Amino acid sequence: MEIDPLNGAVDRPLWRELLEREWRERRVIWLTGPRRLGKTTLVRSLPDTDYFDCDLPRVRRDVEDIEGFLKRHRGRRIALDEIHRLADPSNLLKVAADHFPDIHVVATGSSTLGASARFRDTLAGRKRTVRLLPVLHREIAAFHVPTPERRLLHGGLPEHLTSSALPERDFAEWIEAFWARDILELFSVGKRYSFLRFLELLWAQSGGMCELTGFTAACEASRQTLANYLDIFAATGVVHVLRPFATHPSREIVSMPKVYAFDSGFVCYARSVDTLRTSDKGGLFEHLVLDELCFEVGAESLHYWRDKQKHEIDFVWTPRGRPPVAIECKWRAAGFDPVAMKVFAGLHPEAAFWLIAEDRDSWTMRRYGSIDVIECGPAHLPQLVARHRRR
């Protein structure tokens, strides 16, 4: 990774390579994810790509004649940044996909395509969706961050991560911009207080199970309203909603989701944490592992597991046609207790078991009674994923 001489931003070649791979499969890419993650920097770093900022009135006027605009860019690769600012963004992408086979398009926006009424066509089968994530564990070194703890406390938005002081004011300003730009412009939401209070509470208990009824009084909103808000949070990428993995309904939790904040820095902000204690690090480290897993296997194949005796597994990856993988996360491997994995193995004997610990520099297989657990650091997840897919 290198510093971009144009704006001082850190280059993220991992994501640029992903976009190039996706373009080989589909000519239209929707690059989404919460604001300030670096979507603009990323698409501007793509070689041989014409960049258009749809925030600018002249660009919006230029694109009003969709067919004329696309004809002028035949044979080119074009980046349409903040495309949801256009009057009819989905129609532009649909016309490009259906009638201009020599054009490749990457469009960015803070909202998932189809999450609001502005997108009347989800472009099913015509596009690839890439959700940009906060700075991954494997990218930390490129940002010259002195310790992994900085990534936990400051979070993974590039500007927050590289700030020498804890950017509390920046967190507050981000929330205001999220409300003003991503919510008011795209969604019909009732009370600002209820909406943002619910988001703050979800971030504060990030990684916990989410029973909506327990939030109604604090948020001054009905359960159904909060359910609608949770859908918006998930669509705009400010939370990850994990559904339970269960094949034995009489013994396992089958319906209640767990909700994770999209970034550990906002968890610390919501909890008013300005100095990390040892007890904070394990839960925050789960967020980094979750991001690595989302990059490698996709969020749709990730779950959590809990039985009715309260044994719990942090993450369960369910690859199609392969055994499930039970994954535990620990800041330090010495704190690992295999009891929950042993219970899981009794119900799912074909499963594989991984322990991801920040202090593991290599990977090893360790036997705990009747189960074998692979112990490794986050850097080894790509190899483990590829190995499991070959099983």
C-alpha positions in Angstrom: 0.0 0.0 0.0 1.1 3.5 -0.8 0.1 7.1 0.0 -2.0 8.7 -2.7 -0.1 11.8 -3.7 -3.3 13.6 -4.8 -5.0 13.7 -1.4 -2.7 12.0 1.2 -5.1 9.0 1.5 -3.8 5.5 2.0 -4.2 3.3 -1.1 -6.2 0.1 -0.5 -5.1 -2.3 -3.3 -7.0 -5.2 -1.8 -10.3 -3.5 -2.6 -9.1 -2.3 -6.0 -8.2 -5.8 -7.0 -11.6 -7.0 -5.8 -13.4 -4.5 -8.0 -11.3 -5.6 -11.0 -12.3 -9.2 -10.4 -16.0 -8.3 -10.1 -15.8 -6.3 -13.3 -14.7 -9.5 -15.1 -18.0 -11.1 -14.0 -20.4 -8.2 -14.3 -20.1 -4.8 -16.1 -22.0 -2.9 -13.3 -20.7 -2.8 -9.8 -22.5 -1.2 -6.9 -20.0 -0.1 -4.3 -21.8 0.6 -1.0 -21.0 1.0 2.6 -21.3 3.7 5.3 -19.9 7.2 4.6 -16.3 8.1 5.1 -14.9 4.6 4.5 -13.1 5.8 1.4 -15.4 4.8 -1.5 -14.5 8.0 -3.4 -10.7 7.5 -2.9 -11.1 3.9 -4.0 -12.9 4.5 -7.3 -10.6 7.5 -8.1 -7.7 5.1 -7.7 -9.0 2.8 -10.5 -6.8 3.0 -13.6 -8.3 4.2 -16.9 -11.6 5.1 -15.3 -13.5 8.4 -15.8 -14.7 9.8 -12.5 -18.0 11.7 -12.0 -19.1 13.3 -8.7 -22.9 13.2 -8.7 -23.0 15.7 -5.9 -22.1 18.4 -8.5 -25.0 20.1 -10.3 -23.2 20.1 -13.7 -22.7 16.3 -13.5 -26.4 15.8 -12.7 -27.3 17.9 -15.6 -24.9 16.0 -17.9 -26.5 12.7 -16.9 -30.1 13.8 -17.4 -29.9 12.5 -21.0 -28.9 9.0 -20.0 -28.5 7.6 -23.4 -26.5 10.6 -24.6 -24.2 10.4 -21.6 -23.5 6.7 -22.1 -22.9 7.1 -25.9 -20.2 9.7 -25.1 -18.4 7.2 -22.9 -18.6 4.1 -25.1 -15.7 1.7 -24.5 -14.8 3.4 -21.2 -14.9 2.6 -17.6 -16.8 5.1 -15.6 -17.2 5.8 -11.8 -20.4 7.5 -10.7 -19.8 8.7 -7.1 -22.8 9.3 -4.9 -25.2 8.1 -7.6 -28.2 8.3 -5.3 -28.0 12.0 -5.9 -29.3 11.5 -9.4 -33.1 11.7 -10.2 -33.3 8.1 -11.6 -30.1 6.3 -10.6 -31.3 2.7 -11.1 -32.5 3.5 -14.7 -29.1 4.7 -15.7 -27.5 1.5 -14.4 -30.1 -0.6 -16.1 -29.7 1.1 -19.5 -25.9 0.7 -19.1 -26.2 -3.0 -18.3 -28.7 -3.8 -21.0 -27.7 -1.6 -23.9 -24.0 -0.6 -23.6 -22.0 -3.8 -23.5 -18.7 -1.9 -24.0 -19.1 0.2 -20.9 -18.1 -0.8 -17.3 -19.7 1.2 -14.5 -18.9 1.4 -10.8 -21.5 3.3 -8.8 -21.1 4.4 -5.2 -23.6 5.4 -2.5 -24.1 5.1 1.2 -27.3 3.2 0.9 -27.8 -0.3 -0.4 -29.3 -0.4 -3.9 -33.0 -1.0 -3.6 -33.2 0.1 0.1 -35.2 3.2 -0.8 -37.9 4.3 -3.2 -35.3 6.2 -5.2 -34.2 2.8 -6.7 -37.1 1.4 -8.6 -35.1 -1.5 -10.1 -32.7 -3.5 -8.0 -30.9 -4.7 -11.1 -31.1 -8.3 -10.1 -28.7 -10.4 -12.2 -27.1 -7.3 -13.8 -24.7 -6.1 -11.1 -22.3 -7.1 -8.5 -22.5 -5.5 -5.0 -19.3 -4.8 -3.1 -19.7 -3.5 0.5 -16.6 -1.5 1.5 -15.6 -2.3 5.1 -13.6 -0.4 7.7 -9.8 -0.9 7.6 -9.2 -4.6 7.9 -6.8 -6.2 10.4 -4.5 -7.1 7.5 -4.5 -3.4 6.3 -3.6 -1.8 9.7 0.2 -1.8 9.0 -0.3 0.3 5.9 -1.8 3.1 7.9 1.2 3.3 10.2 -0.9 2.6 13.3 1.4 2.1 16.3 -0.7 -0.7 17.9 -3.8 -2.9 17.1 -5.4 -1.3 20.1 -5.6 2.0 18.2 -7.7 0.3 15.6 -10.1 -1.0 18.3 -10.5 2.4 20.0 -10.4 4.8 17.0 -12.2 2.4 14.6 -11.6 1.7 11.0 -12.7 4.8 9.2 -9.4 5.9 7.6 -9.5 9.5 8.9 -10.4 8.3 12.4 -7.7 5.7 12.5 -4.9 8.0 11.5 -5.9 10.7 14.0 -3.4 11.0 16.8 -6.1 12.0 19.3 -9.4 10.2 19.9 -11.7 11.8 17.3 -14.8 12.2 19.5 -16.1 15.3 17.7 -15.7 13.5 14.3 -17.9 10.6 15.6 -20.6 13.1 16.5 -20.3 14.9 13.1 -20.4 11.6 11.3 -23.8 10.8 13.0 -25.2 14.2 12.0 -24.1 13.7 8.4 -25.6 10.2 8.4 -28.9 11.5 9.5 -28.9 14.5 7.1 -27.5 12.9 4.0 -28.3 9.2 4.1 -31.6 9.1 6.0 -33.5 12.3 5.4 -32.7 12.2 1.6 -33.6 8.6 1.1 -36.0 7.3 3.7 -39.2 8.3 5.4 -38.4 8.2 9.1 -40.4 9.7 11.9 -38.7 11.0 15.0 -35.0 11.9 14.8 -34.6 11.2 18.6 -36.1 7.7 18.4 -34.1 6.8 15.4 -30.7 7.9 16.6 -31.3 6.8 20.1 -32.0 3.3 18.9 -28.8 3.3 16.8 -26.7 4.5 19.8 -28.1 1.8 22.1 -27.5 -0.9 19.5 -23.9 0.3 19.1 -23.5 0.4 22.9 -24.5 -3.2 23.2 -22.9 -4.3 20.0 -22.4 -8.1 19.8 -25.4 -8.7 22.0 -28.7 -10.4 21.2 -31.4 -7.9 20.1 -34.9 -8.2 21.6 -36.7 -5.1 20.2 -39.3 -4.9 23.0 -36.5 -4.1 25.4 -35.7 -0.9 23.5 -39.2 0.6 23.1 -39.4 2.6 26.3 -35.9 4.2 26.0 -36.5 5.0 22.3 -40.1 6.2 22.8 -41.1 4.1 19.8 -43.2 0.9 19.1 -41.7 -2.4 18.4 -42.7 -2.3 14.8 -41.2 1.1 14.3 -37.9 -0.2 15.8 -38.1 -3.2 13.4 -38.4 -0.7 10.5 -35.4 1.3 11.8 -33.3 -1.9 12.2 -34.0 -2.7 8.5 -32.7 0.7 7.6 -29.6 0.4 9.7 -28.9 -3.0 8.1 -29.6 -1.6 4.6 -27.3 1.4 5.1 -24.6 -0.8 6.6 -24.3 0.8 10.0 -25.0 -2.5 11.7 -24.4 -6.2 10.9 -27.4 -8.3 11.7 -26.5 -12.0 12.4 -29.2 -14.6 12.4 -28.8 -17.7 14.6 -27.6 -21.0 13.1 -29.9 -23.8 14.2 -31.0 -27.2 13.1 -32.3 -28.5 16.4 -35.1 -26.1 17.3 -35.8 -27.8 20.7 -32.3 -27.1 21.9 -31.0 -24.1 20.0 -32.0 -20.4 19.6 -33.7 -20.1 16.2 -35.0 -16.5 15.8 -33.4 -13.8 17.9 -30.6 -11.9 16.0 -27.4 -10.5 17.2 -26.5 -7.0 16.1 -22.9 -5.7 15.7 -22.0 -2.1 15.0 -20.2 -1.6 11.6 -17.1 -0.2 13.3 -15.5 -0.6 16.7 -14.8 3.1 17.1 -18.5 3.9 17.2 -18.9 1.2 19.8 -16.4 2.9 22.0 -18.0 6.3 21.3 -21.5 5.0 22.3 -20.0 3.4 25.4 -18.1 6.6 26.3 -14.8 4.6 26.3 -11.7 6.7 25.8 -9.1 4.3 27.2 -9.2 0.6 26.5 -9.3 -1.8 29.5 -8.3 -5.5 29.1 -12.0 -6.4 29.4 -12.9 -4.2 26.4 -10.5 -5.7 23.9 -12.0 -9.2 23.4 -15.5 -7.9 22.4 -14.0 -5.2 20.2 -11.7 -7.7 18.5 -14.8 -9.7 17.4 -15.7 -6.7 15.2 -12.3 -7.0 13.4 -12.7 -10.7 12.9 -16.3 -10.2 11.6 -15.0 -7.7 9.0 -12.3 -10.2 7.8 -14.9 -12.9 7.5 -17.3 -10.6 5.6 -14.5 -9.8 3.1 -13.5 -13.5 2.7 -16.9 -15.3 2.7 -19.7 -12.7 2.5 -22.0 -11.6 5.3 -24.9 -13.7 4.0 -23.2 -16.9 5.1 -22.4 -15.8 8.6 -24.4 -16.6 11.7 -24.0 -17.0 15.4 -25.0 -20.0 17.6 -26.5 -20.2 21.0 -28.3 -23.0 22.8 -31.0 -22.8 25.4 -28.5 -23.5 28.1 -26.7 -20.3 27.0 -23.6 -21.9 25.4 -22.6 -19.6 22.6 -20.3 -19.5 19.6 -19.3 -16.1 18.2 -19.7 -16.9 14.5 -20.7 -19.8 12.4 -19.8 -19.8 8.7 -22.1 -22.0 6.6 -20.5 -22.5 3.1 -22.7 -24.0 0.6 -22.0 -27.8 0.2 -19.4 -27.8 3.0 -19.6 -28.5 6.8 -20.3 -25.4 9.0 -17.3 -23.8 10.8 -17.7 -22.7 14.4 -15.5 -19.7 15.1 -14.5 -18.2 18.5 -12.6 -14.9 18.8 -10.2 -14.1 21.6 -7.9 -11.2 22.2 -5.5 -13.6 23.9 -5.7 -17.3 23.1 -5.0 -18.2 26.7 -8.6 -17.1 27.6 -10.2 -19.7 25.4 -12.7 -22.2 26.9 -13.7 -25.0 24.6 -17.0 -26.0 26.4 -19.3 -24.3 23.9 -17.5 -25.8 21.0 -17.8 -29.3 22.5 -21.6 -28.8 23.0 -21.8 -27.5 19.4 -19.9 -30.6 18.2 -22.5 -32.9 19.9 -25.2 -31.4 17.8 -23.2 -30.8 14.7 -20.5 -33.5 14.6 -19.4 -32.7 11.0 -18.4 -29.1 12.0 -14.9 -27.6 11.9 -13.6 -25.4 14.7 -11.4 -22.3 14.6 -10.1 -20.1 17.3 -9.0 -16.6 16.0 -6.7 -14.8 18.5 -4.8 -11.6 18.0 -1.7 -12.9 19.7 -1.4 -15.9 17.3 1.3 -15.4 14.6 1.0 -18.9 13.1 -1.6 -21.5 13.0 -1.7 -24.8 14.9 -4.1 -27.7 15.5 -4.9 -28.3 19.1 -7.0 -31.2 20.5 -9.6 -30.5 23.2 -11.1 -33.8 24.2 -13.1 -35.1 21.2 -12.6 -32.0 18.9 -9.7 -30.5 17.0 -9.5 -26.7 17.0 -7.3 -24.7 14.6 -5.8 -21.8 16.4 -4.5 -18.8 14.4 -4.4 -15.1 14.0 -6.6 -13.0 11.7 -4.0 -13.0 9.0 -4.5 -16.7 8.4 -8.2 -16.5 7.7 -7.8 -16.4 3.8 -5.8 -19.7 3.9 -8.3 -21.4 6.3 -11.2 -20.4 4.2 -9.6 -21.7 1.0 -8.6 -24.9 2.8 -12.1 -25.5 4.1 -13.7 -24.9 0.7 -11.5 -27.7 -0.7 -12.7 -30.2 2.0 
